[in-house]
Amino acid sequence: MATQRSRRLRKKMHIDEFQELGFSVAWRFAEGTSETEIDETLNQFINEAIDPNGLAFDGSGYLAWEGLVCLQKDGKCTDEHRELVRKWLQDRNLHDVQVTELFDIWWD
């Protein structure tokens, strides 16, 4: 039997209409890439792929990077967001680009 929850509780729990979908992303820079090149690429990634599309990125790395992409506001990322990020990374000749399927960023 399904549990009935108030709108306030559904929002607090990030479920039903308040569910937030995102995806994980990972890539690698070529061996020997300088810190300056890495910084420039990441700045371009944020300025060209993330911010203009209302996305947020939380990640870390040096030559190998991984992180989470979600919307800046509450909501659900789409497959178009996934493909946009994948294409941007692949167009920069980064290695081993991986983008996961969409998942619930609060519960998965």
C-alpha positions in Angstrom: 0.0 0.0 0.0 1.4 3.4 -1.0 2.1 5.9 1.8 0.3 9.2 1.5 2.6 12.1 2.4 1.9 15.8 2.6 3.4 18.1 -0.1 5.7 19.6 2.6 7.1 16.2 3.5 7.5 15.1 -0.2 9.5 18.3 -0.8 11.6 17.8 2.2 12.3 14.2 1.2 12.9 15.1 -2.5 10.4 12.5 -3.7 7.6 12.3 -6.3 7.3 15.7 -8.0 10.3 17.0 -6.1 12.7 14.2 -7.2 16.0 15.5 -8.6 17.8 13.6 -11.4 21.4 14.0 -12.3 24.3 12.0 -13.6 27.9 11.2 -12.9 30.7 12.1 -15.3 34.3 11.0 -15.5 37.2 11.7 -17.9 41.0 11.8 -18.1 43.5 14.3 -19.3 46.5 13.1 -21.3 49.6 12.3 -19.3 51.8 15.3 -19.0 49.0 17.9 -19.3 50.0 21.0 -17.4 48.1 22.4 -14.5 47.4 25.6 -16.6 45.8 23.5 -19.4 43.7 21.6 -16.9 42.5 24.8 -15.2 41.7 26.4 -18.5 39.8 23.4 -19.7 37.8 23.2 -16.5 37.0 26.9 -16.7 35.8 26.5 -20.3 33.8 23.4 -19.2 31.9 25.5 -16.6 31.6 28.6 -18.8 30.5 26.8 -22.0 28.7 23.6 -21.0 27.6 23.9 -17.4 26.5 27.4 -16.5 24.7 28.3 -19.8 22.6 25.2 -19.5 21.5 25.8 -15.9 23.6 22.9 -14.7 25.9 22.5 -11.7 29.1 20.4 -11.4 30.7 19.0 -8.3 33.8 17.1 -9.0 37.5 16.7 -8.3 40.7 15.3 -9.8 44.0 16.1 -11.4 44.6 14.1 -14.5 41.6 11.8 -13.8 38.4 13.7 -13.0 35.0 12.5 -11.8 31.9 14.3 -10.5 28.2 14.8 -10.4 26.1 17.0 -12.7 22.7 18.2 -11.7 20.5 21.3 -12.2 21.3 24.5 -10.4 17.7 24.7 -9.3 15.4 21.8 -8.3 14.4 19.6 -11.1 15.5 16.8 -13.4 18.4 16.6 -15.8 17.5 15.2 -19.2 19.2 12.9 -21.7 19.9 16.0 -23.7 22.0 17.4 -20.8 23.9 14.1 -20.7 24.7 14.2 -24.4 25.6 17.9 -24.3 28.2 17.2 -21.5 29.5 14.1 -23.2 29.9 15.8 -26.6 31.6 18.8 -25.0 34.2 16.6 -23.3 34.7 14.4 -26.3 35.2 17.4 -28.6 38.1 18.5 -26.4 39.8 15.1 -27.0 39.7 14.1 -23.4 40.2 10.4 -22.7 37.9 7.8 -21.3 34.8 10.0 -21.2 32.1 8.3 -19.2 28.6 9.6 -18.6 26.2 7.5 -16.5 22.4 7.1 -16.9 20.2 9.6 -15.0 19.7 8.7 -11.3 18.0 10.2 -8.2 20.8 12.4 -6.7 19.2 12.2 -3.2 18.4 8.5 -3.0 20.6 6.5 -5.5 
